Amino acid sequence: RNWSASGLFDRVFWLGDLNYRIDAKRPEVLKCVVEGRRAELVPLDQLCTQRRVAGVFSGYREAPLAFDPTFKYDTWSDTYDTSAKQRIPSWTDRVLYRTPPGQYESITPTAYTATME
């Protein structure tokens, strides 16, 4: 078995700007967000896909993505990127956690959302 630093602890949290994106065209993503259909974007999220297909962050859990993508807003605004880059809105800031097998309920997320502050 391969050695893992996270294996030394009972509970492990990974959080930060993991930089995964949504594999869809910008207009499609914006339309889903505006129409409140963000759930349709979750299967297109690269981190969700990599966890399902390639075993990335194996054994880790994440609360449901029940908020609009947080990347990339214009500075001090709630408008998605209007720069020349026109970046695709995505969930880049994430929190994942791992517990010992059979103790999944020992961590219960009470909120997983975005804030403009």
URSUL-V472131 format. One record per backbone hydrogen bond with DSSP energy under -1.0 kcal/mol. NH is the residue of the N-H (numbers start at 1). CO is the residue of the C=O. E is the energy in kcal/mol with one decimal. If there is no record, write none. Layout:
# URSUL-V472131
[[NH	CO	E] [NH	CO	E]]
This chain:
# URSUL-V472131
[[7	4	-1.0] [8	5	-1.8] [9	6	-1.2] [12	98	-2.0] [14	96	-2.8] [16	94	-2.0] [18	16	-1.4] [18	92	-2.3] [23	44	-2.8] [24	22	-1.8] [29	25	-2.2] [30	26	-2.9] [31	27	-2.3] [32	28	-2.1] [33	29	-2.4] [34	30	-2.9] [35	31	-2.2] [36	33	-1.5] [37	32	-3.4] [40	37	-1.6] [41	38	-1.9] [44	41	-1.4] [45	42	-1.6] [46	21	-3.2] [49	45	-2.5] [50	46	-3.0] [51	47	-2.5] [52	48	-2.0] [53	49	-3.0] [54	50	-1.6] [56	50	-1.6] [58	55	-1.2] [60	57	-2.2] [61	97	-3.2] [66	64	-1.8] [71	90	-2.2] [74	79	-3.1] [77	74	-1.3] [81	72	-3.2] [90	71	-2.3] [94	16	-2.6] [96	14	-3.2] [97	61	-2.2] [98	12	-2.4] [103	100	-2.2] [106	103	-2.2] [107	104	-1.1]]
